[in-house]
């Protein structure tokens, strides 16, 4: 009680200024605990409300994907330009420097390879390992309409329960099989189911018709999945449209690390997401950086 010795009457209590209670900047997350919000604010930039996630977890079911043969050589130079890395614990422990300040989204579902039925997944990482690795979110694949739809949904809900207990958000990743229609109706169904069952944010593919109905009907943030490699201008246009139509960011992999100039491409994507740059100007930026290198 230090004030007993020297009482100071000039304390400022600011009785005329009510204390502000600010709402959290991401939709559907205001009721989450402090730890959840803190982790989400490391994934999503609080100034823009958006994120550029760099997805490099493809090897967990398809091995050394083109562009990911040597993550230490091909991917580490890109890390400074991403907001977060989405990857497996094996790559995190063996290659990513522990000194990195980038947030980590950890792939926690798995169990099958491209040689088998991909929807037959289970939880492949214990919650204690997610805590041990200090991750900001856990990613679980959800196969709505797939052969093992129920199992994948239960995988997600289990991680939501575990994550809520320890303050780690769960990212639901909507998967599309070969026989599933990639249209707004399907993605409205898939994203809404994931959100209703507790996912804190969702990764979903872009569709040209009705994507805004997908983002508006989902009560939590949606990040756009990059999908297969397409020409740079097309990828930048897809990212731009997704952001304009309500996406809270992008989670790109192949359209960055399989680009002719990955370092230029990740910066161009960042310009679209965080600076609202048009696809044409972003492509000009891509070419400028590419030519300098």
C-alpha positions as CSV (number, residue, x, y, z in Angstrom):
1,X,0.0,0.0,0.0
2,X,2.5,2.7,-1.2
3,X,-0.1,5.5,-1.1
4,X,-0.3,5.4,2.7
5,X,3.2,6.9,3.0
6,X,2.8,9.7,0.5
7,X,-0.8,10.3,-0.3
8,X,-1.2,12.2,-3.6
9,X,-4.5,14.0,-4.2
10,X,-3.8,14.7,-7.9
11,X,-4.9,11.2,-9.2
12,X,-6.8,11.2,-12.4
13,X,-9.8,8.9,-12.4
14,X,-11.4,10.5,-15.5
15,X,-14.9,10.2,-14.0
16,X,-16.3,12.1,-16.9
17,X,-15.1,9.6,-19.5
18,X,-16.9,6.2,-19.6
19,X,-14.7,3.2,-20.2
20,X,-15.0,1.9,-23.8
21,X,-15.8,-1.7,-24.5
22,X,-14.7,-2.3,-28.1
23,X,-16.2,-5.1,-30.2
24,X,-13.8,-7.5,-31.9
25,X,-13.1,-6.8,-35.5
26,X,-14.0,-10.2,-37.0
27,X,-17.6,-11.1,-37.5
28,X,-19.2,-13.7,-35.3
29,X,-16.3,-13.8,-32.8
30,X,-17.1,-11.1,-30.3
31,X,-18.3,-13.6,-27.6
32,X,-15.0,-15.6,-27.8
33,X,-12.6,-15.6,-24.9
34,X,-9.5,-13.3,-24.8
35,X,-7.1,-16.0,-25.9
36,X,-9.1,-17.0,-28.9
37,X,-9.4,-13.4,-30.0
38,X,-5.7,-12.8,-29.5
39,X,-4.8,-15.8,-31.7
40,X,-7.2,-14.7,-34.4
41,X,-5.8,-11.2,-34.3
42,X,-2.4,-12.8,-35.2
43,X,-3.9,-14.6,-38.1
44,X,-6.0,-11.7,-39.4
45,X,-4.5,-8.2,-39.6
46,X,-6.5,-6.0,-37.2
47,X,-6.0,-3.0,-39.4
48,X,-7.6,-4.5,-42.5
49,X,-9.5,-7.4,-41.0
50,X,-7.9,-9.7,-43.7
51,X,-5.3,-12.4,-43.9
52,X,-2.9,-13.8,-46.4
53,X,-2.4,-17.4,-45.4
54,X,0.4,-19.4,-47.2
55,X,-0.8,-23.0,-47.4
56,X,2.1,-25.5,-47.6
57,X,0.5,-28.5,-46.0
58,X,-0.1,-30.4,-49.2
59,X,2.5,-33.0,-48.4
60,X,0.4,-34.6,-45.6
61,X,-1.6,-36.5,-48.3
62,X,0.3,-36.1,-51.6
63,X,4.0,-36.1,-50.6
64,X,6.6,-33.7,-52.1
65,X,4.2,-31.5,-54.2
66,X,5.8,-29.5,-57.0
67,X,7.2,-26.4,-55.4
68,X,7.4,-28.0,-52.0
69,X,10.2,-30.4,-52.7
70,X,12.5,-28.2,-50.6
71,X,10.6,-26.0,-48.2
72,X,13.8,-24.6,-46.8
73,X,14.8,-23.2,-50.2
74,X,11.4,-22.5,-51.9
75,X,9.2,-21.4,-49.0
76,X,11.2,-19.7,-46.3
77,X,11.9,-16.6,-48.4
78,X,8.2,-16.1,-48.9
79,X,7.4,-16.2,-45.1
80,X,7.9,-12.5,-44.4
81,X,5.1,-11.6,-46.9
82,X,2.5,-13.9,-45.4
83,X,0.4,-13.2,-42.3
84,X,0.3,-16.9,-41.3
85,X,1.6,-20.3,-42.4
86,X,-0.7,-23.3,-42.8
87,X,1.4,-26.4,-42.4
88,X,2.0,-29.8,-40.6
89,X,3.8,-30.3,-37.4
90,X,6.5,-32.2,-39.1
91,X,7.5,-29.3,-41.3
92,X,7.1,-26.8,-38.5
93,X,9.5,-28.7,-36.2
94,X,12.0,-29.7,-38.9
95,X,12.3,-26.5,-41.0
96,X,10.5,-23.4,-39.8
97,X,12.8,-21.3,-37.5
98,X,11.5,-21.1,-34.0
99,X,12.3,-17.4,-34.1
100,X,9.6,-16.7,-36.6
101,X,6.9,-14.2,-35.5
102,X,4.4,-15.4,-38.0
103,X,1.2,-17.1,-36.7
104,X,0.9,-20.8,-37.4
105,X,-2.2,-22.7,-38.5
106,X,-1.6,-26.4,-37.9
107,X,-3.0,-29.2,-39.9
108,X,-4.5,-31.6,-37.4
109,X,-6.6,-34.0,-39.5
110,X,-5.2,-36.8,-41.7
111,X,-4.9,-40.5,-42.2
112,X,-5.2,-41.2,-45.9
113,X,-3.1,-40.5,-49.0
114,X,-4.0,-39.7,-52.6
115,X,-3.9,-43.5,-53.2
116,X,-7.0,-44.0,-50.9
117,X,-10.4,-42.4,-50.2
118,X,-9.4,-38.9,-49.0
119,X,-12.5,-38.4,-46.9
120,X,-11.5,-41.2,-44.6
121,X,-9.7,-38.9,-42.2
122,X,-9.3,-38.8,-38.4
123,X,-7.8,-36.5,-35.9
124,X,-4.1,-36.9,-36.4
125,X,-2.6,-34.4,-33.8
126,X,-3.3,-34.3,-30.1
127,X,-4.5,-31.0,-28.7
128,X,-1.5,-31.1,-26.3
129,X,0.9,-30.9,-29.3
130,X,-1.0,-27.9,-30.7
131,X,-0.5,-26.2,-27.3
132,X,3.1,-27.3,-27.2
133,X,3.7,-25.8,-30.6
134,X,2.0,-22.5,-29.7
135,X,-0.2,-22.5,-32.7
136,X,-2.9,-19.9,-33.5
137,X,-5.4,-22.2,-35.0
138,X,-6.0,-25.9,-35.9
139,X,-7.2,-26.9,-39.4
140,X,-9.5,-29.8,-40.0
141,X,-10.8,-31.1,-43.3
142,X,-14.5,-31.4,-43.6
143,X,-16.0,-33.5,-46.4
144,X,-19.6,-32.5,-46.8
145,X,-21.2,-35.0,-49.2
146,X,-18.2,-37.3,-49.0
147,X,-18.2,-41.0,-48.2
148,X,-17.0,-40.3,-44.7
149,X,-18.9,-37.0,-44.2
150,X,-20.0,-37.8,-40.6
151,X,-16.5,-38.8,-39.4
152,X,-15.0,-35.6,-40.8
153,X,-17.7,-33.5,-39.1
154,X,-17.1,-35.2,-35.8
155,X,-13.4,-34.7,-36.2
156,X,-14.1,-31.0,-36.5
157,X,-16.4,-30.8,-33.6
158,X,-14.0,-32.6,-31.4
159,X,-11.3,-30.1,-32.2
160,X,-13.7,-27.2,-31.6
161,X,-14.3,-28.7,-28.1
162,X,-10.6,-29.2,-27.4
163,X,-9.7,-25.8,-28.8
164,X,-12.4,-24.0,-26.8
165,X,-11.0,-25.6,-23.7
166,X,-7.5,-24.2,-24.3
167,X,-8.3,-21.1,-26.3
168,X,-7.2,-22.2,-29.8
169,X,-9.5,-21.5,-32.8
170,X,-10.5,-24.2,-35.2
171,X,-10.4,-23.7,-39.0
172,X,-12.8,-25.9,-41.0
173,X,-11.5,-26.6,-44.5
174,X,-14.3,-27.5,-46.9
175,X,-13.2,-30.3,-49.3
176,X,-14.7,-30.9,-52.7
177,X,-14.7,-34.4,-54.2
178,X,-14.6,-35.1,-57.9
179,X,-18.3,-35.8,-58.0
180,X,-19.4,-32.7,-56.0
181,X,-20.7,-29.6,-57.7
182,X,-18.5,-26.6,-57.1
183,X,-21.3,-24.0,-56.9
184,X,-22.7,-21.5,-54.4
185,X,-25.4,-23.8,-53.2
186,X,-22.9,-26.5,-52.2
187,X,-20.6,-24.0,-50.5
188,X,-23.5,-22.3,-48.6
189,X,-24.4,-25.8,-47.3
190,X,-20.8,-26.8,-46.4
191,X,-19.7,-23.5,-44.8
192,X,-23.0,-23.1,-42.8
193,X,-22.8,-26.6,-41.4
194,X,-19.2,-26.0,-40.2
195,X,-20.2,-22.6,-38.7
196,X,-23.3,-24.0,-37.0
197,X,-21.2,-26.8,-35.4
198,X,-18.7,-24.3,-34.0
199,X,-15.9,-23.7,-36.5
200,X,-14.3,-20.3,-35.8
201,X,-13.5,-19.5,-39.4
202,X,-13.7,-21.5,-42.6
203,X,-11.7,-22.1,-45.8
204,X,-13.8,-22.4,-48.9
205,X,-13.4,-22.2,-52.7
206,X,-14.4,-19.2,-54.8
207,X,-17.3,-19.5,-57.3
208,X,-18.0,-16.9,-59.9
209,X,-21.7,-17.0,-59.4
210,X,-23.1,-16.3,-56.0
211,X,-20.0,-16.3,-53.9
212,X,-21.4,-13.2,-52.0
213,X,-24.3,-15.4,-50.9
214,X,-21.8,-17.9,-49.4
215,X,-20.0,-15.2,-47.3
216,X,-23.1,-13.4,-46.3
217,X,-24.9,-16.6,-45.1
218,X,-21.9,-17.8,-43.1
219,X,-21.8,-16.2,-39.6
220,X,-18.0,-16.5,-39.2
221,X,-15.2,-15.3,-41.5
222,X,-14.4,-17.2,-44.7
223,X,-11.0,-17.3,-46.3
224,X,-10.8,-18.2,-50.0
225,X,-8.9,-21.4,-51.0
226,X,-6.5,-20.9,-53.9
227,X,-7.0,-24.3,-55.4
228,X,-5.0,-25.5,-58.4
229,X,-2.5,-23.5,-60.3
230,X,-3.9,-21.0,-62.8
231,X,-2.3,-18.0,-64.6
232,X,-1.2,-15.2,-62.4
233,X,-3.7,-12.6,-63.6
234,X,-6.5,-15.1,-63.1
235,X,-5.4,-15.9,-59.6
236,X,-5.1,-12.3,-58.7
237,X,-8.6,-11.6,-60.2
238,X,-10.1,-14.5,-58.2
239,X,-8.5,-13.2,-55.0
240,X,-9.7,-9.6,-55.7
241,X,-13.3,-10.7,-56.4
242,X,-13.4,-12.9,-53.3
243,X,-12.3,-10.0,-51.1
244,X,-14.8,-7.7,-52.8
245,X,-17.6,-10.3,-52.3
246,X,-17.0,-10.7,-48.5
247,X,-14.0,-13.0,-48.0
248,X,-11.8,-12.2,-45.0
249,X,-8.7,-13.2,-46.8
250,X,-7.1,-15.9,-48.9
251,X,-5.3,-19.1,-48.2
252,X,-3.1,-19.7,-51.3
253,X,-0.6,-22.4,-51.9
254,X,0.0,-23.6,-55.4
255,X,-0.9,-20.2,-57.0
256,X,2.0,-18.8,-55.1
257,X,4.7,-21.4,-54.7
258,X,4.1,-22.8,-58.3
259,X,4.3,-19.4,-59.8
260,X,7.2,-18.5,-62.1
261,X,8.1,-15.9,-59.5
262,X,6.8,-17.0,-56.1
263,X,8.4,-14.0,-54.2
264,X,6.7,-11.6,-56.6
265,X,3.4,-13.4,-56.5
266,X,3.0,-13.5,-52.7
267,X,3.6,-9.7,-52.7
268,X,1.0,-9.2,-55.4
269,X,-1.5,-11.2,-53.5
270,X,-0.8,-9.2,-50.4
271,X,-1.4,-6.0,-52.3
272,X,-4.8,-7.3,-53.4
273,X,-5.9,-8.5,-50.0
274,X,-4.6,-5.7,-47.7
275,X,-4.4,-2.7,-50.0
276,X,-7.4,-3.4,-52.2
277,X,-5.2,-3.3,-55.3
278,X,-6.9,-4.1,-58.6
279,X,-5.8,-7.3,-60.4
280,X,-4.2,-5.3,-63.2
281,X,-2.1,-3.2,-60.9
282,X,-1.2,-6.2,-58.8
283,X,0.0,-8.0,-61.9
284,X,2.1,-4.9,-62.8
285,X,3.6,-5.2,-59.3
286,X,4.2,-8.9,-59.9
287,X,6.0,-8.2,-63.1
288,X,8.1,-5.4,-61.6
289,X,9.3,-7.5,-58.7
290,X,9.9,-10.5,-61.0
291,X,12.0,-8.5,-63.4
292,X,14.1,-7.1,-60.6
293,X,15.0,-10.6,-59.4
